[in-house]
């Protein structure tokens, strides 16, 4: 039996020869942004190559509660063009990755994975909630479940159970 750990399976696909740029916005439209991903999100943008981005439906406590479907573009390929000052941050777990929400409507926009990935010697990426896509249509997306963060410390269930236990005293 080998004691070597296998490399983690990252939730983003390798880049292809094709890319596409998409508009996104929070529910109220105060925050508007664009992202470029490779390969493209939609089959109709793949130019017949069949290389379509596989989005991630994360099973961590945050993503489950917010219904997030994520793409992981390079940080340099996302531009907050309008209303970025209306973005609020929420940090949990290790508190290293800020998760963004709109201060006005509460939409969950995504998270900055850059600090975490930088520590690992990787190129910085964001986790962008595809439900914020202009004209969002889940049926056009290729989606896979991912459980990379599930069970990561601190344990969410134990944390919540502890809060309720305090109330029961």
C-alpha positions as CSV (number, residue, x, y, z in Angstrom):
1,X,0.0,0.0,0.0
2,X,1.4,3.4,-1.0
3,X,1.5,6.3,1.5
4,X,1.6,8.8,-1.4
5,X,-1.4,11.1,-1.6
6,X,-2.9,11.5,-5.1
7,X,-3.2,15.0,-6.4
8,X,-6.6,16.5,-5.8
9,X,-9.0,16.6,-8.7
10,X,-9.6,20.3,-9.4
11,X,-13.1,21.4,-10.2
12,X,-12.2,23.2,-13.4
13,X,-11.5,21.7,-16.8
14,X,-8.3,22.2,-18.8
15,X,-8.4,25.2,-21.2
16,X,-9.3,24.5,-24.8
17,X,-8.6,26.4,-28.0
18,X,-11.9,28.2,-27.6
19,X,-13.2,30.6,-25.1
20,X,-16.3,32.7,-24.5
21,X,-17.1,35.8,-22.5
22,X,-20.4,36.0,-20.5
23,X,-22.3,38.8,-18.8
24,X,-23.4,38.2,-15.2
25,X,-25.4,40.3,-12.7
26,X,-27.0,40.1,-9.3
27,X,-30.8,39.8,-9.0
28,X,-31.3,43.6,-8.7
29,X,-28.7,44.4,-11.4
30,X,-26.7,46.7,-9.2
31,X,-23.6,44.6,-9.6
32,X,-22.7,43.7,-13.2
33,X,-19.6,41.8,-14.3
34,X,-18.1,39.7,-17.1
35,X,-16.1,36.5,-17.2
36,X,-14.2,34.7,-19.9
37,X,-13.8,30.9,-19.6
38,X,-12.2,28.2,-21.7
39,X,-13.8,26.0,-22.9
40,X,-17.1,27.8,-23.3
41,X,-20.0,27.2,-21.0
42,X,-22.6,26.5,-23.7
43,X,-22.3,23.9,-26.5
44,X,-23.5,26.5,-29.0
45,X,-20.3,28.5,-28.3
46,X,-17.8,25.5,-28.8
47,X,-17.6,25.9,-32.6
48,X,-18.3,22.2,-33.1
49,X,-15.4,21.0,-30.9
50,X,-17.6,19.4,-28.3
51,X,-15.3,20.9,-25.6
52,X,-17.8,22.4,-23.2
53,X,-16.9,23.7,-19.7
54,X,-18.2,21.4,-17.0
55,X,-19.6,23.5,-14.1
56,X,-19.6,22.4,-10.5
57,X,-22.5,21.9,-8.2
58,X,-20.6,22.0,-4.9
59,X,-21.8,20.0,-1.9
60,X,-20.3,22.1,0.8
61,X,-22.7,23.7,3.3
62,X,-22.5,27.2,1.8
63,X,-23.1,26.2,-1.8
64,X,-25.9,23.7,-0.9
65,X,-27.8,26.4,1.1
66,X,-27.3,29.0,-1.7
67,X,-27.9,26.6,-4.6
68,X,-24.6,27.7,-6.3
69,X,-23.4,26.2,-9.6
70,X,-19.8,27.3,-10.1
71,X,-17.3,28.0,-12.8
72,X,-13.7,28.7,-11.8
73,X,-12.2,31.3,-14.3
74,X,-8.8,32.8,-13.8
75,X,-9.0,35.9,-11.6
76,X,-7.6,38.0,-14.5
77,X,-10.6,36.9,-16.7
78,X,-13.3,38.4,-14.5
79,X,-14.1,42.1,-14.5
80,X,-16.6,43.8,-12.1
81,X,-17.7,46.6,-14.4
82,X,-20.5,48.2,-12.4
83,X,-21.5,48.3,-8.7
84,X,-18.5,46.4,-7.2
85,X,-18.7,48.8,-4.2
86,X,-22.1,47.2,-3.4
87,X,-20.4,43.8,-2.9
88,X,-20.2,42.5,0.6
89,X,-18.0,39.7,1.9
90,X,-18.8,36.7,4.1
91,X,-16.0,34.4,5.3
92,X,-16.4,31.0,7.0
93,X,-14.4,27.9,7.7
94,X,-10.7,28.9,7.4
95,X,-11.8,32.4,6.5
96,X,-9.3,32.6,3.7
97,X,-11.7,32.9,0.8
98,X,-14.2,35.8,0.8
99,X,-17.6,34.9,-0.5
100,X,-19.4,37.8,-2.2
101,X,-23.0,38.8,-1.9
102,X,-24.9,41.9,-3.1
103,X,-25.7,44.3,-0.3
104,X,-29.0,45.2,-1.9
105,X,-30.6,42.0,-3.0
106,X,-28.5,39.3,-1.3
107,X,-27.5,37.4,-4.4
108,X,-24.5,35.2,-4.0
109,X,-22.0,36.1,-6.7
110,X,-19.1,33.9,-6.0
111,X,-15.8,33.7,-4.1
112,X,-12.2,34.7,-4.3
113,X,-10.1,31.5,-4.2
114,X,-7.0,33.4,-5.1
115,X,-5.4,33.5,-1.7
116,X,-5.9,29.8,-1.1
117,X,-4.6,28.8,-4.5
118,X,-1.7,31.2,-4.3
119,X,-0.5,29.5,-1.1
120,X,-0.6,26.2,-3.1
121,X,1.6,27.8,-5.8
122,X,-1.3,27.8,-8.3
123,X,-2.7,30.5,-10.6
124,X,-5.4,32.6,-8.9
125,X,-9.0,31.8,-9.7
126,X,-12.5,32.9,-8.6
127,X,-15.5,30.7,-8.0
128,X,-18.3,32.4,-10.0
129,X,-22.0,31.5,-9.4
130,X,-23.4,30.7,-12.8
131,X,-27.0,31.4,-11.6
132,X,-26.0,35.0,-12.0
133,X,-25.5,34.6,-15.8
134,X,-27.5,37.0,-17.9
135,X,-30.2,34.7,-19.4
136,X,-29.4,31.8,-17.0
137,X,-30.6,28.5,-18.4
138,X,-29.5,25.5,-16.4
139,X,-30.4,23.1,-19.2
140,X,-27.7,24.5,-21.4
141,X,-24.9,23.8,-18.8
142,X,-22.9,20.7,-18.3
143,X,-22.8,20.2,-14.5
144,X,-21.1,17.7,-12.2
145,X,-21.2,17.4,-8.4
146,X,-18.1,18.2,-6.4
147,X,-17.4,17.5,-2.8
148,X,-13.9,19.0,-2.4
149,X,-14.8,21.2,0.6
150,X,-17.3,18.8,2.2
151,X,-16.0,17.8,5.6
152,X,-13.2,20.5,5.6
153,X,-12.6,21.9,9.0
154,X,-14.2,23.4,10.9
155,X,-17.1,20.9,10.6
156,X,-20.3,22.8,9.8
157,X,-22.7,20.3,11.3
158,X,-20.7,20.2,14.6
159,X,-20.6,24.0,14.7
160,X,-24.4,24.4,14.2
161,X,-25.2,21.6,16.6
162,X,-23.0,23.4,19.2
163,X,-25.0,26.6,18.7
164,X,-28.3,24.8,19.3
165,X,-26.9,23.0,22.3
166,X,-26.1,26.4,23.8
167,X,-29.7,27.5,23.4
168,X,-30.9,24.2,25.0
169,X,-29.1,25.0,28.3
